[in-house]
Amino acid sequence: MVLLVPTMARADDEQLTVVVREGARDATIVTRLRGQFADLDGVTLELEPSDAIEPALDGQLAAAERLGAAHDARVVVWFIPRGKKLAVAIATPRDHRLFVREIPPAAESTMAEAAAIAVRSAVRSIALGGTIGVEVKPEPIEPPKAVEPAAPVTPVPPHASSTTLAAALGWQATFDGGADHGAHAVTQRTTLARGAWAASLTLSLGAPLEWRAATDVVLDVSRSSALLGGERRIGGGLALGLGAGALVYHRSTQSAPSGLASTPSNSTVAFAGALEVTWRARIAGSVGILASAGVDVVAGAPEAAISRGATVEVVDSIRPVQPRASLALEVGAW
């Protein structure tokens, strides 16, 4: 009696598919693999082009899982260059096992043949129902966490929480009934702000201008001031303010009626309360425009008078209610 037996008895009748990740330099190994697999019945060799092998083992195992599922393959093979050596990795994704064989340095054809033999031996063992290598379960991949929408950001005005200091320099005009074209002065304002509130010190130095108090009475008069104020900023660059301080009127006589002697130049101090509206607009960086309009209520405003003997005749006077306006450049934090 003659018995015929197959060259390889498999543990079951399932077709065994082997996927080989073929890199750019693996052509010689693949050629040798085809030769080694020629006599293995029930084994199918499938090639999967691969540009580069993942550097980390977890990535290699995850790729093996994907290829095994895509090709319905029990074995996935790939090759890892290690300097002059070559590592052959053989994985069975279904039972999460990995076998690695290191091929020592040699001629290219010799190393390719050794790699092909290592793969044949492992595949033959698997086909006969054996196991290879060690168990290596990939780390579970956590599903991405839901990203909670960011809370809406409420715009904060620039002056909402910090203390800022600003200085302004400009020109001021006041219509006080004195100088024929109004009282003009250089003005300087220093402002200290925190939140919506601010305090300021405003100084002005008046220019001497002609005051025609009567037909035959001409004076030179200047109006200077020092006002301390507070303001409430209401948005849009606008602010409402109140203030109080001192005014200094300096006058000298240009001409007087004939027969009368001019009095020496002198100064008069008056006191004022102020109500104003200011508006700020940034030009560039920390430089902006500061405009203001307001009204001063003056106590002790001076008068122009002529004295003849025991008689004093008031020919003109400074008004107690004085509208004013100013325009300045301001530098500081916004």
C-alpha positions in Angstrom: 0.0 0.0 0.0 1.3 3.4 -1.0 0.1 6.5 1.1 0.3 9.9 -0.4 0.5 12.8 2.1 0.8 16.5 1.4 4.1 18.2 2.0 2.4 20.4 4.7 -0.6 19.4 6.8 -2.5 22.5 8.0 -4.5 22.7 11.2 -7.6 23.7 9.3 -8.7 24.1 5.7 -8.7 27.9 5.9 -6.7 29.7 3.2 -3.7 31.4 4.9 -3.1 34.9 3.5 0.3 36.6 4.1 0.5 40.3 3.5 4.1 41.7 2.9 4.7 45.4 3.2 7.1 46.0 0.3 9.4 48.9 0.6 11.5 50.6 -2.1 14.5 48.4 -1.2 12.7 45.1 -0.6 12.5 43.9 -4.2 15.2 41.3 -3.7 13.6 39.9 -0.6 10.2 39.7 -2.2 11.7 37.7 -5.1 13.2 35.3 -2.7 10.0 35.1 -0.8 8.1 34.1 -3.9 10.6 31.2 -4.3 10.3 30.1 -0.7 6.4 30.1 -0.8 6.2 28.2 -4.2 5.7 24.9 -2.5 3.5 25.9 0.4 0.0 24.8 -0.5 -2.9 26.9 0.8 -0.7 30.0 1.4 -1.4 33.2 -0.6 1.2 36.0 -0.8 -0.1 39.5 -1.2 2.1 42.6 -1.5 1.3 46.0 0.0 3.5 48.9 -1.2 4.8 50.8 1.7 6.8 54.1 1.5 8.2 54.0 5.0 7.8 51.8 8.1 6.6 53.6 11.2 9.5 54.3 13.6 7.6 53.3 16.8 6.5 49.7 17.5 2.9 50.8 18.4 2.6 52.4 14.9 3.9 49.2 13.2 1.4 47.0 15.1 -1.5 49.4 14.3 -0.6 49.2 10.6 -0.4 45.4 10.8 -3.9 45.4 12.4 -5.3 47.6 9.5 -3.6 45.5 6.8 -4.8 42.2 8.4 -8.4 43.4 8.4 -8.2 44.9 4.9 -6.8 41.7 3.3 -8.4 39.2 5.7 -4.9 38.1 6.4 -3.6 36.0 9.3 0.0 37.1 8.8 1.6 40.5 8.1 5.3 40.8 7.4 7.6 43.9 7.2 11.3 44.6 7.1 13.2 47.1 9.2 16.7 48.2 8.3 19.0 48.6 11.3 22.2 50.0 10.1 23.9 47.1 8.2 21.6 44.6 9.8 18.0 43.7 8.8 15.1 42.9 11.2 12.2 40.8 9.9 8.9 41.4 11.7 6.2 38.8 11.4 2.8 39.5 13.1 -0.4 37.6 13.5 -2.9 40.4 14.2 -5.8 38.1 15.1 -4.0 36.8 18.2 -1.8 39.9 18.7 1.5 38.1 18.5 4.8 39.3 17.0 8.0 37.5 16.1 11.2 39.4 15.1 14.2 37.8 13.6 17.5 39.8 13.1 19.5 39.1 10.0 23.3 39.7 10.5 25.2 41.8 8.0 26.1 40.1 4.7 25.8 40.5 1.0 22.4 41.7 -0.2 21.4 38.4 -1.8 22.5 36.4 1.3 20.5 38.7 3.7 17.5 38.5 1.4 17.6 34.7 1.3 17.9 34.5 5.1 15.0 36.9 5.5 12.8 34.8 3.1 13.7 31.6 5.0 12.8 33.2 8.3 9.4 34.2 7.0 8.8 30.8 5.4 9.6 29.0 8.7 7.2 31.2 10.7 4.4 30.9 8.2 4.8 27.2 8.0 4.5 27.0 11.8 1.4 29.1 11.8 -0.2 27.0 9.0 0.4 23.9 11.1 -1.5 25.5 14.1 1.5 26.8 16.0 2.1 30.2 17.5 5.0 32.5 17.0 6.8 35.2 19.0 5.3 37.0 22.0 1.9 38.5 22.7 1.9 42.3 22.0 -1.5 44.0 22.3 -1.5 47.5 20.9 -2.4 50.3 23.3 -6.2 51.0 23.1 -6.9 54.2 21.1 -9.1 56.5 23.2 -11.8 58.2 21.2 -11.2 61.9 20.9 -12.8 63.9 23.7 -15.5 66.2 22.8 -14.3 69.7 22.7 -16.5 72.0 24.8 -17.2 75.3 23.0 -15.2 78.1 24.5 -17.1 80.5 26.7 -17.9 83.8 24.8 -15.4 86.5 25.5 -16.9 89.8 26.6 -14.9 92.7 25.2 -13.3 94.7 28.0 -12.8 98.4 27.5 -9.2 99.4 27.6 -9.8 101.4 30.8 -11.7 98.7 32.5 -9.2 97.4 35.0 -5.9 99.3 35.0 -4.6 102.6 36.0 -3.4 104.8 33.1 -1.6 108.1 32.9 -1.9 110.5 30.0 -0.7 114.0 29.2 -2.2 116.4 26.6 -0.9 119.7 25.2 -3.0 122.0 23.0 -4.9 125.3 22.6 -7.9 126.7 24.5 -10.3 129.5 23.7 -12.7 131.0 26.2 -15.4 133.5 25.4 -15.6 135.6 28.6 -16.6 139.0 27.3 -13.1 140.4 27.8 -10.7 140.2 24.9 -12.4 141.2 21.6 -11.7 137.8 20.0 -11.9 135.6 23.2 -9.3 134.6 25.7 -6.7 132.3 24.2 -4.2 130.1 26.0 -1.8 127.2 25.8 -3.4 124.4 27.8 -1.8 121.3 29.4 -3.9 118.5 31.0 -2.6 115.5 33.0 -5.1 112.7 33.5 -5.0 109.7 35.8 -7.7 107.1 35.0 -8.8 103.9 36.5 -11.8 102.0 35.1 -14.4 104.4 34.0 -13.3 107.2 36.3 -10.5 109.7 35.9 -9.1 112.7 37.6 -7.3 115.5 35.8 -5.3 118.7 36.4 -5.6 121.3 33.7 -3.3 124.3 33.5 -3.5 127.1 31.0 -1.2 130.0 30.3 -3.1 132.9 28.6 -1.8 135.2 25.8 -2.2 139.0 26.3 -4.9 140.1 23.9 -6.7 143.4 23.3 -9.8 144.3 25.3 -11.6 147.3 24.0 -13.5 148.0 27.2 -14.9 151.4 25.9 -14.4 153.7 22.9 -11.4 155.4 24.5 -10.3 152.6 26.9 -8.1 149.8 25.5 -6.5 147.1 27.7 -4.3 144.1 27.3 -5.7 141.1 29.2 -4.7 137.5 29.6 -6.6 134.6 31.2 -4.7 131.8 32.9 -6.1 129.0 35.0 -5.6 125.9 37.1 -8.5 123.5 37.4 -8.8 120.2 39.2 -11.5 117.9 37.8 -13.0 114.5 37.7 -14.8 112.7 34.8 -16.9 109.7 34.1 -16.2 107.9 30.8 -19.4 106.8 29.1 -18.0 105.0 26.0 -17.2 106.0 22.5 -14.4 108.2 23.7 -16.9 110.5 25.5 -16.7 111.6 29.1 -18.6 114.0 31.4 -16.6 116.0 33.9 -16.9 118.5 36.7 -14.1 120.7 38.0 -13.1 123.7 40.1 -10.1 125.9 40.5 -8.6 129.4 40.2 -8.4 131.9 37.3 -5.8 134.6 37.1 -6.5 137.7 34.9 -3.6 139.9 34.2 -4.2 143.3 32.6 -2.4 146.3 31.5 -3.6 149.6 30.0 -2.9 150.4 26.3 -4.8 153.7 26.2 -7.1 155.7 28.4 -9.2 158.9 28.1 -7.1 162.1 28.0 -6.6 163.6 31.4 -6.7 160.2 33.1 -3.6 158.3 34.3 -3.3 154.6 33.6 -3.1 152.3 36.6 -0.1 149.9 36.9 -0.5 146.4 35.5 -1.9 144.0 37.9 -3.6 140.6 38.3 -6.9 139.5 39.6 -7.7 136.1 41.0 -11.1 134.6 40.5 -12.6 131.2 41.3 -14.5 129.0 38.9 -16.6 125.8 38.8 -16.5 123.9 35.5 -18.8 121.6 33.6 -17.4 119.9 30.4 -17.7 117.2 27.9 -14.5 115.6 26.5 -13.9 113.3 23.5 -10.9 111.2 22.8 -9.8 109.5 19.6 -6.7 107.5 19.0 -4.5 108.5 16.0 -1.7 105.9 16.2 -0.2 103.9 19.0 -0.4 105.9 22.2 -1.1 109.2 20.5 -4.6 110.6 20.2 -6.8 113.7 20.0 -8.4 115.2 23.1 -11.2 117.7 22.4 -13.3 119.4 25.1 -16.2 121.8 25.3 -17.6 123.2 28.6 -18.6 126.2 30.6 -17.0 127.9 33.5 -19.0 129.7 36.2 -16.7 132.4 37.6 -16.9 134.2 41.0 -14.9 137.5 41.2 -14.5 138.1 37.5 -12.7 141.4 37.0 -14.2 144.7 35.6 -12.8 147.6 33.6 -13.5 150.9 35.4 -12.6 154.6 35.1 -12.1 156.6 38.3 -12.9 160.3 38.2 -12.5 161.9 41.6 -15.0 160.2 43.9 -16.8 158.5 41.0 -16.0 155.1 39.6 -17.5 154.2 36.3 -17.5 150.5 35.2 -17.2 150.5 31.4 -17.0 146.8 30.8 -16.7 143.5 32.8 -15.8 139.9 32.4 -18.9 137.7 32.2 -19.4 135.2 35.0 -20.6 132.4 32.7 -17.8 131.6 30.2 -18.1 129.0 27.4 -14.8 127.5 26.4 -13.4 124.9 24.0 -10.0 123.2 23.5 -8.2 120.9 21.2 -5.0 119.0 22.1 -2.7 116.0 21.4 -2.7 113.5 24.1 0.0 110.9 24.8 -0.5 108.0 27.2 -2.0 104.5 27.7 -5.3 103.8 26.1 
